[in-house]
Amino acid sequence: MSGLVARPDRVRLAGQRQQSLALAHFRLMVVMLLFLGVVGVIALRLLYVSIFAGAGASTPAGEGLLPARGDIVDRNGVPLATTIQAWSIGMHPRQLVNDPMEVAEKLAVLMPEHSAADYFAMLRSKKSFIYLRRRATPEMVAAVNAIGEPALALAREPERLYPQTTLAAHVLGWTDIDGRGVFGMEKMLNNRLLDPAKRGTPVSLSIDTRVQAALEEELSAAKDKFTAAAGSALVMDVRTGEVIAMVSLPTFNPNDPGATGIDSLRNNVTQSVYELGSTFKPITIANAIESGVVTSMAKRYDATAPLHVGRFTIHDDEPAGRWLDIPEMMVKSSNIVTARIADELGEARETAMFKRLGFAAPPEIELTAKAKPLWPVYWGRTTVMTVGFGHGIAVTPLNLALAYSALVNGGTYHPATLLKRGADNPVPGGHRVISETTSARVRQLLRLDVMPASEGTGRRADVPGFRIGGKTGTAEKAQAGGYNKKLNVSTFAGVFPMDDPKYVIMMTLDGPHGTADTYGKTTAAWVVGPAIGQTIARIGPLLGVVPDESHDVDESDLLPLLWHPGISKPKLTGAAAAANDKD
């Protein structure tokens, strides 16, 4: 049997098949490697985008969202600032399908903030994406969608909403188009509200929306009645420093802050400094008692004639023409007597007290928008005397409210806060300004000025049962080169209830004009005092202060000092009473 011999042509064919199979395997491996490479590149790109997207100034609609942001509520849980899902409108110019001029003309009709020419230029630009409208209404979105242009992009994105609109606008502030706080507590709380670990829990402010609304209404009514240029007001807890309400007029809507003028964005409570006039007199008296300059309320000072100091003359708007004791000085608001007391105190003791009360620095509160008081450059004798009754130094209303809190709460200064006090925001220790004994005496004097029986300058703020105390202050409005003698800054610094102080209330009108029922007068006694009384009557019950005419500050040792034997108490009404009221 002969052996098998392989045919050369079969061997050659088998070799070719092996080479073809190896080549196919090689090509398949190359394709797989290329595929894996492409997948890897895509994966890396996706990873990069997920980490770094949003680092630019804006993110195209549909390609990213604004940062999530926590809510802000008032002390009772009422929403003040929250985040909702809103619409945005944009365009992808490179994806344009229809005639650009036709699309531009339709957009100009729907969104007239730009002309058709502007929209045409945007559509013809080389940019990959352009925002047309953020925070768009559903109706606007539907109308743009009806244009039928695929290049127009409609997307949902977070929007910051202030459901109470203008209420507490200067406290809240607002966020920018990219969801970052730029003013007010939105700015101060920015990191806290953006923190993923904390943003699920709302931030509680010290503000009470009920009190805030009442204060805004009363201040607005007074501002409108007396056609004042601006106004400010606040209510603050004297023992904790919590700001229960803060109002600045004119105001704005934080949902659209750009729709108002720059003056409306200014917080007059913390950013405007004023000479606050006779509201400084209780501070001077407290300093004199604490320093031992005044050891008796019966101590009398010469007010028989204007006081001449160098080339300056200090006079009283309502000249007494006689010597006055301390209670009389307070209810008559005597500049002459206050100046004499300040002169006895001297520069060192006067400036030391002002510094303890925070008058040498911006008011202590979380807001960043706050002004430093205008401190006198030179403290000569005349300056010491005039500053004693509030002329020659300018502070913010909040500075003065902090000082009054310390004067009446037993003598301890606490910084103000717009955050609700609690375990995570306890009341700080504060520092002592005056003794409890001096504080008790100041409470008597402040109540005396508002008690109708004393005929003090603050009596128009009195509301039976609420035991209101306080001091009026009227100063000519400062302007470049001096003072405007035709315009006043009128202020009332009040406290209630005076027998157990809980709240300071401040109200200032900048440039009020007199009316028939004020006999043309623009002093604080006439234009601010009544508004203070009306406000306290509204907010007192909300704050747990119930009218009670069976309790009051004990004035038994001061009332006999108001009228001495042989001096009859005047009984004035109508125009005569108006002529007798200056502060």
Summary of the structure (lengths in Angstrom):
residues: 583
radius of gyration: 35.5
end to end distance: 143.3
largest distance: 165.7
contacts: 1935
relative contact order: 0.10
helix: 40%
strand: 20%
